[in-house]
Amino acid sequence: MNTGITIKTLEEIELIREGGAHMHRILRHLGEMAKKPSTTTGDLEVEAQKLIKECGGRPSFIGYGTEHGAPPFPTALCTSVNDILVHAPALPARTLREGDLIGIDIGMEWPVKELRVKEKRFAHLTRGFYTDTAISVGVGRVSKEAEGLLKVTKKALNIAIKKVKAGVTVGEVSSAIETYAKKQGVGIVRDLVGHGVGYEVHEDPRIPNYLDKRLATVVLKEGMVIAIEPMFTLGDYRVETMKDKWSIRSIDGSLTAHFEHTMAVTVRGADVLT
C-alpha cells in the first residue's frame, strides 16, 4: 500500500533504526545459512520467523498483497533463486545447491503490540514501524559471472546510498544507479522499484533503478525513510510473473541479483538503518 510521502520524527527514526538493527542481524545470519549447499528455503523461513518473534517483531510480508487482488503472501521471507529475481515464497521449500544464487528479502514490523505493552518505553506508541532489507548470496562456489553480478549489484546500492541527501532528487539517485549499471553491462530491471517505508511496508516515493522522467523531479527531504533496491540480471532486463502470482523471474532465464537497505534522508546524507 502506497500512502504518499511521509516525514518521520527523530524518535520514529530511532525506533526504525532499532528495528533495523534486528533486521540486519537476522538477515546476516540467514545469509550465512544460505551459503551452505543442502540448506532449504524452508530452513531459512523457520529460522527467520523464530528470530523475528524473539526480538519482538512481526513478519510484514505474511498476508501482504490482498489489497492488490493478489493471493495473501504466505511466508516471512522472499527466497528467490537464480533466474527468479524477487517475491518467491519460501514455501514450499526448495533445496539450495552448489552454484546457486539466492536473494533473501525480509520485512518486519517492530515493536509489536505485545512488546509495546510489556516495555514502558514503548507505552506511548500506538503502532510499530517497518523496515525492509535484502541480500543476494552464492551457495557454495559460484561461477565468475555470478560472483560479478553480486559485486555489481551490491556496489550499485552503495553508489545510490552515497548519492542520497536532503535536496537531491529521485532522478539523481536513479541516474547514478543506471549510469554505473550500464557500464557493467547488466540488465536493469524496470518493472520493480525502491520505495518509501516506515509507517507501511510500501510508501511513496517510488525510486527506480533507471531514470524515469515521471519521478525524476521528486525531491528527497530530511526525515524521509526510503528503501533503495537495485535489481539486475545477466541478460534481458525484462521480467515476468510466474504461475504462483508472486515469483518474478527474468524473461530469458538469466541469473539475477537484488540488494536493499532502508535508510533515513538527512542533510548530511543517507543514514542507513538496516
Backbone as CSV, one residue per row, in Angstrom:
resi,resn,N_x,N_y,N_z,CA_x,CA_y,CA_z,C_x,C_y,C_z
1,MET,0.850,-1.194,0.000,0.000,0.000,0.000,0.883,1.241,0.000
2,ASN,0.737,2.080,-0.998,1.455,3.350,-1.035,0.597,4.425,-0.379
3,THR,1.145,5.124,0.596,0.361,6.062,1.397,0.765,7.509,1.155
4,GLY,1.558,7.761,0.119,2.083,9.098,-0.074,3.406,9.257,0.646
5,ILE,4.065,10.378,0.397,5.361,10.648,1.025,5.143,11.110,2.456
6,THR,5.852,10.503,3.391,5.718,10.861,4.806,7.071,11.276,5.370
7,ILE,7.025,12.131,6.377,8.219,12.575,7.090,8.160,12.004,8.504
8,LYS,9.211,11.302,8.897,9.252,10.690,10.224,9.941,11.618,11.220
9,THR,9.518,11.526,12.479,10.156,12.299,13.538,11.481,11.655,13.921
10,LEU,12.290,12.380,14.673,13.568,11.819,15.132,13.338,10.582,15.992
11,GLU,12.315,10.620,16.851,12.026,9.447,17.681,11.630,8.253,16.813
12,GLU,10.819,8.493,15.805,10.385,7.400,14.935,11.563,6.810,14.166
13,ILE,12.471,7.662,13.711,13.647,7.165,13.001,14.518,6.319,13.927
14,GLU,14.631,6.725,15.188,15.415,5.922,16.130,14.765,4.559,16.370
15,LEU,13.437,4.510,16.392,12.749,3.233,16.534,12.927,2.373,15.287
16,ILE,12.866,2.995,14.118,13.121,2.262,12.877,14.559,1.744,12.869
17,ARG,15.485,2.543,13.380,16.883,2.114,13.474,17.019,0.876,14.371
18,GLU,16.314,0.894,15.512,16.399,-0.232,16.432,15.835,-1.499,15.783
19,GLY,14.677,-1.357,15.134,14.138,-2.494,14.402,15.063,-2.917,13.271
20,GLY,15.665,-1.933,12.597,16.584,-2.232,11.505,17.831,-2.961,11.960
21,ALA,18.295,-2.678,13.157,19.454,-3.394,13.695,19.123,-4.871,13.896
22,HIS,17.925,-5.152,14.380,17.483,-6.550,14.488,17.439,-7.193,13.102
23,MET,16.901,-6.455,12.131,16.792,-6.986,10.778,18.167,-7.291,10.183
24,HIS,19.124,-6.404,10.406,20.478,-6.607,9.890,21.079,-7.887,10.459
25,ARG,20.932,-8.059,11.771,21.490,-9.248,12.423,20.836,-10.522,11.894
26,ILE,19.519,-10.494,11.762,18.787,-11.672,11.288,19.168,-12.004,9.852
27,LEU,19.209,-10.989,8.990,19.499,-11.241,7.580,20.932,-11.722,7.384
28,ARG,21.860,-11.179,8.145,23.251,-11.643,8.044,23.344,-13.124,8.406
29,HIS,22.627,-13.531,9.463,22.602,-14.933,9.884,21.981,-15.818,8.802
30,LEU,20.871,-15.383,8.215,20.218,-16.164,7.162,21.120,-16.284,5.937
31,GLY,21.848,-15.211,5.633,22.763,-15.251,4.501,23.858,-16.279,4.682
32,GLU,24.379,-16.397,5.895,25.405,-17.415,6.172,24.814,-18.816,6.055
33,MET,23.591,-19.002,6.536,22.916,-20.295,6.388,22.774,-20.667,4.917
34,ALA,22.382,-19.698,4.112,22.085,-19.956,2.707,23.327,-20.300,1.891
35,LYS,24.496,-19.943,2.371,25.730,-20.234,1.634,26.083,-21.720,1.641
36,LYS,25.430,-22.478,2.504,25.759,-23.898,2.652,24.823,-24.754,1.793
37,PRO,25.384,-25.494,0.820,24.541,-26.364,-0.004,23.730,-27.336,0.862
38,SER,22.545,-27.664,0.378,21.578,-28.562,1.042,20.690,-27.839,2.053
39,THR,21.015,-26.576,2.384,20.062,-25.775,3.150,18.804,-25.617,2.296
40,THR,17.646,-25.581,2.932,16.414,-25.360,2.173,15.841,-23.985,2.490
41,THR,15.014,-23.493,1.585,14.342,-22.225,1.848,13.395,-22.363,3.037
42,GLY,12.917,-23.581,3.269,12.108,-23.827,4.461,12.908,-23.662,5.741
43,ASP,14.169,-24.107,5.734,15.052,-23.903,6.893,15.209,-22.410,7.181
44,LEU,15.398,-21.633,6.135,15.559,-20.191,6.296,14.290,-19.561,6.852
45,GLU,13.142,-20.018,6.376,11.852,-19.483,6.831,11.628,-19.754,8.313
46,VAL,11.889,-20.973,8.741,11.703,-21.333,10.157,12.601,-20.466,11.037
47,GLU,13.858,-20.319,10.633,14.806,-19.523,11.418,14.393,-18.053,11.449
48,ALA,13.956,-17.536,10.317,13.543,-16.135,10.255,12.362,-15.868,11.176
49,GLN,11.355,-16.706,11.117,10.181,-16.495,11.961,10.543,-16.574,13.443
50,LYS,11.430,-17.501,13.793,11.852,-17.646,15.189,12.566,-16.385,15.671
51,LEU,13.512,-15.893,14.875,14.312,-14.740,15.299,13.490,-13.454,15.311
52,ILE,12.577,-13.304,14.372,11.712,-12.132,14.367,10.836,-12.108,15.613
53,LYS,10.285,-13.239,15.966,9.446,-13.314,17.171,10.257,-13.021,18.420
54,GLU,11.467,-13.567,18.493,12.319,-13.381,19.670,12.679,-11.919,19.902
55,CYS,12.821,-11.135,18.840,13.219,-9.735,19.009,12.019,-8.804,19.189
56,GLY,10.801,-9.363,19.180,9.617,-8.541,19.397,9.040,-7.943,18.141
57,GLY,9.267,-8.624,17.013,8.768,-8.134,15.739,7.693,-9.028,15.146
58,ARG,7.187,-8.602,13.993,6.196,-9.370,13.236,6.603,-9.356,11.771
59,PRO,6.628,-10.524,11.108,6.958,-10.539,9.678,5.932,-9.720,8.891
60,SER,6.393,-8.728,8.163,5.449,-7.841,7.489,4.996,-8.352,6.130
61,PHE,5.670,-9.373,5.603,5.273,-9.880,4.288,4.113,-10.874,4.375
62,ILE,3.986,-11.572,5.491,2.934,-12.587,5.607,1.561,-11.920,5.499
63,GLY,0.765,-12.403,4.560,-0.573,-11.847,4.357,-0.613,-10.642,3.449
64,TYR,0.577,-10.148,3.024,0.614,-8.952,2.183,0.036,-9.258,0.798
65,GLY,-0.578,-8.273,0.193,-0.986,-8.382,-1.193,-2.469,-8.445,-1.444
66,THR,-3.255,-8.762,-0.421,-4.696,-8.934,-0.648,-5.356,-7.646,-1.133
67,GLU,-4.811,-6.495,-0.703,-5.413,-5.230,-1.124,-5.170,-4.943,-2.603
68,HIS,-4.243,-5.701,-3.213,-3.955,-5.524,-4.633,-4.603,-6.614,-5.486
69,GLY,-5.416,-7.468,-4.862,-6.067,-8.534,-5.595,-5.217,-9.779,-5.755
70,ALA,-4.037,-9.790,-5.149,-3.176,-10.966,-5.207,-3.510,-11.902,-4.055
71,PRO,-3.106,-13.176,-4.155,-3.289,-14.068,-3.009,-2.417,-13.586,-1.852
72,PRO,-2.830,-13.779,-0.598,-2.002,-13.342,0.530,-0.610,-13.978,0.463
73,PHE,0.421,-13.178,0.639,1.775,-13.737,0.597,1.941,-14.688,1.777
74,PRO,2.491,-15.895,1.553,2.413,-16.932,2.584,3.569,-17.008,3.573
75,THR,4.683,-16.314,3.327,5.863,-16.534,4.168,6.496,-15.219,4.621
76,ALA,7.376,-15.337,5.638,8.097,-14.168,6.153,9.179,-13.710,5.186
77,LEU,9.711,-14.649,4.421,10.819,-14.364,3.517,10.405,-14.469,2.064
78,CYS,11.059,-13.661,1.237,11.126,-13.926,-0.193,12.480,-14.592,-0.426
79,THR,12.477,-15.794,-0.993,13.716,-16.531,-1.244,13.768,-16.843,-2.740
80,SER,14.473,-16.025,-3.482,14.414,-16.051,-4.942,15.725,-16.590,-5.495
81,VAL,15.654,-17.697,-6.224,16.840,-18.456,-6.618,17.110,-18.330,-8.123
82,ASN,18.350,-17.984,-8.454,18.873,-17.957,-9.817,18.119,-16.993,-10.725
83,ASP,17.291,-17.495,-11.649,16.580,-16.607,-12.567,15.372,-15.946,-11.923
84,ILE,14.979,-16.389,-10.725,13.883,-15.742,-10.007,14.468,-14.549,-9.262
85,LEU,13.992,-13.379,-9.595,14.572,-12.134,-9.079,14.063,-11.781,-7.690
86,VAL,12.750,-11.769,-7.509,12.151,-11.348,-6.244,10.818,-12.053,-6.014
87,HIS,10.336,-11.932,-4.784,8.965,-12.265,-4.372,8.639,-13.751,-4.393
88,ALA,9.642,-14.615,-4.401,9.368,-16.047,-4.344,9.114,-16.462,-2.902
89,PRO,7.954,-17.030,-2.567,7.709,-17.507,-1.203,8.722,-18.578,-0.810
90,ALA,9.028,-18.641,0.471,9.994,-19.627,0.962,9.410,-21.033,1.015
91,LEU,8.100,-21.135,0.981,7.423,-22.428,0.986,6.522,-22.526,-0.232
92,PRO,6.415,-23.715,-0.858,7.068,-24.964,-0.486,8.594,-24.853,-0.575
93,ALA,9.266,-25.596,0.284,10.713,-25.473,0.433,11.445,-25.919,-0.823
94,ARG,12.543,-25.230,-1.091,13.412,-25.559,-2.213,14.820,-25.774,-1.677
95,THR,15.477,-26.836,-2.102,16.829,-27.138,-1.645,17.854,-26.341,-2.442
96,LEU,18.747,-25.676,-1.735,19.791,-24.881,-2.379,20.968,-25.781,-2.754
97,ARG,21.497,-25.564,-3.955,22.562,-26.420,-4.469,23.796,-25.589,-4.814
98,GLU,24.931,-26.265,-4.808,26.204,-25.627,-5.136,26.074,-24.821,-6.427
99,GLY,26.492,-23.563,-6.372,26.468,-22.720,-7.552,25.237,-21.851,-7.699
100,ASP,24.209,-22.094,-6.875,23.001,-21.260,-6.936,23.290,-19.845,-6.428
101,LEU,22.490,-18.901,-6.902,22.389,-17.580,-6.285,21.017,-17.482,-5.635
102,ILE,20.956,-16.954,-4.417,19.673,-16.762,-3.749,19.568,-15.332,-3.232
103,GLY,18.451,-14.697,-3.545,18.128,-13.411,-2.954,17.203,-13.623,-1.770
104,ILE,17.559,-13.035,-0.630,16.749,-13.157,0.583,16.250,-11.768,0.948
105,ASP,14.943,-11.600,0.907,14.299,-10.313,1.177,13.425,-10.484,2.414
106,ILE,13.554,-9.561,3.367,12.857,-9.707,4.639,12.297,-8.355,5.077
107,GLY,11.083,-8.361,5.603,10.460,-7.154,6.126,9.892,-7.424,7.507
108,MET,9.877,-6.407,8.359,9.409,-6.607,9.724,8.732,-5.351,10.256
109,GLU,7.670,-5.563,11.006,7.089,-4.500,11.829,7.652,-4.662,13.238
110,TRP,8.107,-3.535,13.831,8.711,-3.588,15.173,8.524,-2.233,15.855
111,PRO,8.199,-2.214,17.171,7.855,-3.348,18.036,6.378,-3.707,17.895
112,VAL,6.072,-4.978,18.110,4.678,-5.422,18.031,3.927,-4.997,19.296
113,LYS,2.620,-5.139,19.260,1.763,-4.657,20.341,2.161,-5.256,21.688
114,GLU,2.463,-6.548,21.707,2.808,-7.216,22.964,4.039,-6.592,23.605
115,LEU,5.032,-6.235,22.789,6.246,-5.616,23.317,5.969,-4.182,23.761
116,ARG,5.086,-3.494,23.055,4.741,-2.121,23.445,4.044,-2.098,24.802
117,VAL,3.274,-3.132,25.088,2.596,-3.246,26.389,3.592,-3.647,27.482
118,LYS,4.511,-4.514,27.135,5.456,-5.076,28.109,6.514,-4.071,28.552
119,GLU,7.039,-3.264,27.626,8.134,-2.351,27.943,7.615,-0.919,28.073
120,LYS,7.900,-0.298,29.178,7.378,1.035,29.476,7.806,2.080,28.445
121,ARG,9.000,1.920,27.899,9.491,2.931,26.955,8.670,2.970,25.672
122,PHE,7.877,1.922,25.438,7.036,1.871,24.239,5.569,2.160,24.544
123,ALA,5.257,2.469,25.804,3.856,2.559,26.226,3.066,3.624,25.461
124,HIS,3.754,4.670,24.990,3.063,5.762,24.304,2.817,5.465,22.827
125,LEU,3.392,4.365,22.325,3.275,4.062,20.899,1.950,3.377,20.590
126,THR,1.361,3.744,19.488,0.122,3.104,19.031,0.361,2.212,17.827
127,ARG,1.635,2.130,17.397,1.944,1.352,16.198,3.388,0.899,16.228
128,GLY,3.705,-0.067,15.372,5.085,-0.424,15.116,5.549,0.240,13.831
129,PHE,6.817,0.049,13.481,7.401,0.670,12.303,8.069,-0.398,11.433
130,TYR,8.105,-0.124,10.127,8.522,-1.131,9.166,9.917,-0.862,8.616
131,THR,10.666,-1.945,8.458,11.944,-1.907,7.744,11.924,-2.986,6.671
132,ASP,12.787,-2.833,5.675,12.821,-3.722,4.516,14.271,-3.819,4.070
133,THR,14.780,-5.040,3.894,16.176,-5.194,3.506,16.369,-6.518,2.788
134,ALA,17.381,-6.583,1.929,17.614,-7.795,1.144,19.094,-7.932,0.801
135,ILE,19.517,-9.189,0.644,20.851,-9.508,0.144,20.732,-10.649,-0.854
136,SER,21.728,-10.785,-1.680,21.866,-11.959,-2.530,23.210,-12.604,-2.215
137,VAL,23.234,-13.934,-2.133,24.469,-14.657,-1.812,24.604,-15.859,-2.732
138,GLY,25.853,-16.310,-2.886,26.122,-17.524,-3.630,26.121,-18.723,-2.708
139,VAL,25.635,-19.835,-3.207,25.611,-21.088,-2.446,26.873,-21.871,-2.803
140,GLY,27.730,-22.098,-1.804,28.995,-22.770,-2.085,29.825,-21.966,-3.069
141,ARG,30.459,-22.652,-4.015,31.235,-21.977,-5.060,30.314,-21.619,-6.217
142,VAL,30.414,-20.383,-6.669,29.592,-19.942,-7.801,30.502,-19.531,-8.948
143,SER,29.914,-19.375,-10.126,30.681,-19.000,-11.310,31.215,-17.575,-11.185
144,LYS,32.231,-17.266,-12.008,32.777,-15.915,-12.023,31.712,-14.905,-12.446
145,GLU,30.853,-15.312,-13.373,29.785,-14.433,-13.834,28.809,-14.121,-12.702
146,ALA,28.469,-15.145,-11.919,27.557,-14.952,-10.795,28.192,-14.067,-9.732
147,GLU,29.449,-14.322,-9.440,30.160,-13.510,-8.452,30.232,-12.058,-8.906
148,GLY,30.454,-11.855,-10.186,30.495,-10.499,-10.722,29.164,-9.789,-10.594
149,LEU,28.078,-10.503,-10.853,26.746,-9.909,-10.731,26.469,-9.492,-9.288
150,LEU,26.874,-10.324,-8.334,26.687,-9.970,-6.929,27.441,-8.681,-6.588
151,LYS,28.689,-8.593,-7.030,29.516,-7.419,-6.728,28.945,-6.152,-7.362
152,VAL,28.495,-6.263,-8.595,27.952,-5.099,-9.299,26.669,-4.607,-8.624
153,THR,25.796,-5.532,-8.266,24.518,-5.147,-7.667,24.727,-4.511,-6.297
154,LYS,25.619,-5.095,-5.516,25.911,-4.531,-4.197,26.565,-3.156,-4.312
155,LYS,27.479,-3.006,-5.272,28.148,-1.712,-5.441,27.151,-0.654,-5.901
156,ALA,26.184,-1.043,-6.749,25.173,-0.086,-7.199,24.386,0.464,-6.017
157,LEU,24.071,-0.400,-5.055,23.378,0.064,-3.854,24.249,1.053,-3.088
158,ASN,25.532,0.739,-2.950,26.427,1.650,-2.231,26.561,2.992,-2.943
159,ILE,26.575,2.980,-4.271,26.634,4.221,-5.050,25.388,5.061,-4.789
160,ALA,24.232,4.390,-4.766,22.973,5.110,-4.506,22.958,5.701,-3.105
161,ILE,23.422,4.936,-2.134,23.450,5.407,-0.745,24.293,6.680,-0.636
162,LYS,25.424,6.704,-1.320,26.297,7.887,-1.274,25.652,9.102,-1.941
163,LYS,24.720,8.852,-2.825,24.061,9.946,-3.543,22.926,10.569,-2.730
164,VAL,22.323,9.789,-1.841,21.144,10.246,-1.093,21.520,11.370,-0.130
165,LYS,20.716,12.447,-0.165,20.905,13.590,0.722,19.693,14.494,0.574
166,ALA,19.312,15.161,1.634,18.200,16.108,1.544,18.488,17.134,0.450
167,GLY,17.512,17.345,-0.435,17.670,18.280,-1.534,17.996,17.619,-2.860
168,VAL,18.455,16.357,-2.805,18.741,15.594,-4.027,17.417,15.055,-4.580
169,THR,17.316,14.911,-5.879,16.095,14.374,-6.472,16.182,12.859,-6.653
170,VAL,15.018,12.238,-6.759,14.959,10.811,-7.067,15.676,10.535,-8.383
171,GLY,15.524,11.435,-9.335,16.181,11.268,-10.624,17.691,11.188,-10.518
172,GLU,18.279,11.965,-9.625,19.730,11.921,-9.443,20.177,10.588,-8.874
173,VAL,19.401,10.048,-7.944,19.727,8.735,-7.373,19.570,7.659,-8.437
174,SER,18.452,7.693,-9.146,18.191,6.697,-10.192,19.267,6.739,-11.272
175,SER,19.650,7.932,-11.678,20.663,8.084,-12.728,22.016,7.534,-12.286
176,ALA,22.345,7.712,-11.015,23.620,7.196,-10.509,23.661,5.673,-10.611
177,ILE,22.543,5.034,-10.267,22.461,3.572,-10.378,22.554,3.152,-11.840
178,GLU,21.756,3.794,-12.689,21.697,3.414,-14.101,23.037,3.613,-14.796
179,THR,23.686,4.730,-14.555,24.965,5.023,-15.207,25.997,3.955,-14.890
180,TYR,26.084,3.588,-13.609,27.041,2.549,-13.209,26.669,1.197,-13.817
181,ALA,25.394,0.821,-13.714,24.961,-0.498,-14.181,25.163,-0.662,-15.685
182,LYS,24.893,0.393,-16.448,25.077,0.315,-17.905,26.536,0.054,-18.249
183,LYS,27.445,0.666,-17.522,28.874,0.456,-17.781,29.284,-0.990,-17.498
184,GLN,28.546,-1.645,-16.595,28.859,-3.034,-16.242,28.172,-4.041,-17.154
185,GLY,27.264,-3.563,-18.000,26.627,-4.433,-18.972,25.543,-5.339,-18.426
186,VAL,24.957,-4.988,-17.278,23.903,-5.823,-16.708,22.531,-5.316,-17.147
187,GLY,21.529,-6.186,-17.040,20.160,-5.789,-17.330,19.560,-5.074,-16.137
188,ILE,19.048,-3.869,-16.351,18.478,-3.054,-15.267,16.967,-3.238,-15.277
189,VAL,16.451,-3.955,-14.299,15.022,-4.257,-14.255,14.229,-2.967,-14.076
190,ARG,13.187,-2.806,-14.884,12.417,-1.561,-14.892,11.038,-1.703,-14.239
191,ASP,10.550,-2.923,-14.117,9.193,-3.129,-13.609,9.095,-3.101,-12.084
192,LEU,10.229,-3.078,-11.400,10.260,-3.105,-9.935,11.158,-1.986,-9.441
193,VAL,10.771,-1.359,-8.335,11.477,-0.153,-7.887,11.619,-0.134,-6.367
194,GLY,12.496,0.735,-5.878,12.562,1.029,-4.459,11.389,1.911,-4.060
195,HIS,11.329,2.262,-2.762,10.101,2.893,-2.256,10.324,3.500,-0.876
196,GLY,9.374,4.330,-0.478,9.342,4.782,0.904,8.922,3.644,1.821
197,VAL,9.234,3.769,3.107,8.913,2.720,4.072,8.885,3.343,5.463
198,GLY,8.281,2.672,6.413,8.276,3.155,7.799,6.943,3.000,8.465
199,TYR,5.953,3.768,8.014,4.602,3.631,8.541,3.883,2.438,7.908
200,GLU,4.259,2.131,6.667,3.709,0.998,5.935,4.852,0.240,5.269
201,VAL,4.535,-0.945,4.758,5.552,-1.739,4.064,6.047,-1.000,2.823
202,HIS,5.103,-0.405,2.093,5.444,0.379,0.905,4.770,1.736,0.974
203,GLU,5.559,2.775,0.783,5.056,4.143,0.714,5.672,4.816,-0.516
204,ASP,5.183,5.987,-0.848,5.855,6.817,-1.841,7.075,7.457,-1.181
205,PRO,8.088,7.882,-1.953,8.120,7.889,-3.405,8.642,6.575,-3.979
206,ARG,8.300,6.297,-5.220,8.898,5.201,-5.951,10.302,5.620,-6.367
207,ILE,11.268,4.692,-6.264,12.658,5.014,-6.586,13.186,3.982,-7.579
208,PRO,13.088,4.294,-8.874,13.550,3.351,-9.895,15.075,3.237,-9.918
209,ASN,15.544,2.172,-10.571,16.975,1.974,-10.758,17.433,2.480,-12.127
210,TYR,16.580,3.262,-12.747,16.879,3.906,-14.023,16.167,5.260,-14.006
211,LEU,16.555,6.159,-14.884,15.945,7.488,-14.903,14.539,7.413,-15.493
212,ASP,13.557,7.633,-14.658,12.157,7.703,-15.075,11.736,9.166,-14.925
213,LYS,11.504,9.834,-16.039,11.232,11.271,-16.017,9.970,11.616,-15.234
214,ARG,9.059,10.643,-15.111,7.823,10.895,-14.361,8.094,11.062,-12.865
215,LEU,9.191,10.498,-12.394,9.512,10.523,-10.963,10.767,11.339,-10.662
216,ALA,11.452,11.776,-11.698,12.795,12.332,-11.537,12.844,13.600,-10.705
217,THR,11.759,14.387,-10.688,11.814,15.684,-10.013,11.408,15.621,-8.544
218,VAL,11.046,14.439,-8.042,10.692,14.313,-6.626,11.931,14.594,-5.782
219,VAL,11.811,15.501,-4.830,12.954,15.910,-4.010,12.960,15.130,-2.698
220,LEU,14.107,14.568,-2.365,14.267,13.893,-1.074,14.392,14.941,0.032
221,LYS,13.639,14.738,1.110,13.619,15.703,2.206,14.057,15.059,3.512
222,GLU,14.621,15.858,4.393,15.059,15.352,5.689,13.879,14.721,6.418
223,GLY,14.095,13.532,6.955,13.043,12.820,7.674,12.324,11.779,6.844
224,MET,12.542,11.776,5.532,12.002,10.696,4.719,12.773,9.411,5.006
225,VAL,12.077,8.288,5.008,12.719,6.980,5.138,12.403,6.199,3.874
226,ILE,13.453,5.723,3.213,13.299,5.075,1.915,14.059,3.754,1.878
227,ALA,13.621,2.883,0.987,14.329,1.634,0.721,14.772,1.653,-0.734
228,ILE,16.074,1.583,-0.947,16.631,1.539,-2.299,17.059,0.109,-2.576
229,GLU,16.728,-0.397,-3.792,16.977,-1.811,-4.057,17.307,-2.089,-5.526
230,PRO,18.591,-1.981,-5.879,18.994,-2.355,-7.231,18.645,-3.813,-7.534
231,MET,18.118,-4.062,-8.731,17.744,-5.398,-9.188,18.243,-5.561,-10.614
232,PHE,19.200,-6.459,-10.806,19.857,-6.620,-12.100,19.798,-8.072,-12.574
233,THR,19.994,-8.238,-13.892,20.104,-9.564,-14.485,21.405,-9.635,-15.284
234,LEU,21.779,-10.857,-15.668,22.923,-11.033,-16.551,22.508,-11.076,-18.015
235,GLY,21.253,-10.759,-18.277,20.761,-10.793,-19.645,19.722,-9.722,-19.887
236,ASP,18.579,-10.137,-20.434,17.479,-9.232,-20.738,16.940,-8.620,-19.447
237,TYR,16.634,-7.316,-19.491,16.123,-6.646,-18.294,14.662,-6.982,-18.008
238,ARG,13.969,-7.549,-18.975,12.536,-7.803,-18.805,12.284,-8.985,-17.869
239,VAL,11.176,-8.906,-17.138,10.814,-9.947,-16.172,9.356,-10.346,-16.382
240,GLU,8.981,-11.476,-15.793,7.607,-11.956,-15.885,7.202,-12.595,-14.567
241,THR,5.903,-12.557,-14.266,5.370,-13.156,-13.052,5.021,-14.618,-13.313
242,MET,5.380,-15.484,-12.368,5.171,-16.915,-12.530,3.756,-17.325,-12.110
243,LYS,3.454,-18.612,-12.241,2.100,-19.106,-12.011,1.616,-18.926,-10.574
244,ASP,2.558,-18.834,-9.605,2.135,-18.641,-8.212,1.633,-17.220,-7.958
245,LYS,1.721,-16.355,-8.971,1.276,-14.963,-8.933,2.139,-14.071,-8.047
246,TRP,3.262,-14.594,-7.590,4.188,-13.814,-6.773,5.609,-13.788,-7.347
247,SER,6.175,-14.972,-7.569,7.570,-15.056,-8.016,7.751,-14.338,-9.346
248,ILE,8.807,-13.533,-9.440,9.103,-12.778,-10.660,10.490,-13.177,-11.145
249,ARG,10.554,-13.644,-12.389,11.817,-14.151,-12.929,12.223,-13.391,-14.191
250,SER,13.495,-13.529,-14.544,13.984,-12.926,-15.785,13.338,-13.633,-16.960
251,ILE,12.975,-12.880,-17.972,12.224,-13.445,-19.094,13.064,-14.418,-19.919
252,ASP,14.396,-14.270,-19.869,15.270,-15.131,-20.669,15.986,-16.189,-19.831
253,GLY,15.631,-16.307,-18.538,16.256,-17.313,-17.690,17.627,-16.951,-17.176
254,SER,18.046,-15.702,-17.363,19.377,-15.295,-16.903,19.408,-15.108,-15.390
255,LEU,20.612,-15.202,-14.834,20.797,-15.022,-13.395,20.405,-13.614,-12.962
256,THR,19.956,-13.492,-11.711,19.510,-12.213,-11.169,20.124,-11.980,-9.795
257,ALA,20.138,-10.716,-9.372,20.603,-10.363,-8.024,19.858,-9.135,-7.524
258,HIS,19.782,-9.008,-6.193,18.962,-7.977,-5.550,19.574,-7.646,-4.194
259,PHE,19.848,-6.377,-3.942,20.294,-5.901,-2.633,19.422,-4.718,-2.237
260,GLU,19.196,-4.562,-0.915,18.306,-3.492,-0.449,18.671,-3.047,0.961
261,HIS,18.584,-1.749,1.204,18.712,-1.183,2.545,17.597,-0.163,2.775
262,THR,17.149,-0.073,4.018,16.291,1.022,4.475,17.183,2.116,5.039
263,MET,16.885,3.373,4.694,17.723,4.485,5.156,16.878,5.729,5.391
264,ALA,17.359,6.573,6.290,16.735,7.871,6.527,17.503,8.925,5.747
265,VAL,16.769,9.899,5.229,17.381,11.014,4.500,17.726,12.107,5.501
266,THR,18.961,12.582,5.475,19.380,13.682,6.345,20.078,14.746,5.500
267,VAL,20.356,15.900,6.110,21.065,16.960,5.389,22.524,16.577,5.146
268,ARG,23.011,15.587,5.877,24.410,15.146,5.713,24.534,13.983,4.741
269,GLY,23.407,13.306,4.456,23.466,12.154,3.559,22.499,11.074,4.009
270,ALA,22.754,9.856,3.556,21.897,8.720,3.915,22.340,8.148,5.256
271,ASP,21.369,7.907,6.123,21.614,7.257,7.413,21.036,5.844,7.300
272,VAL,21.897,4.867,7.024,21.427,3.503,6.782,20.941,2.889,8.092
273,LEU,19.709,2.381,8.065,19.049,1.903,9.278,19.000,0.376,9.368
274,THR,19.376,-0.295,8.282,19.373,-1.774,8.300,20.772,-2.324,8.084
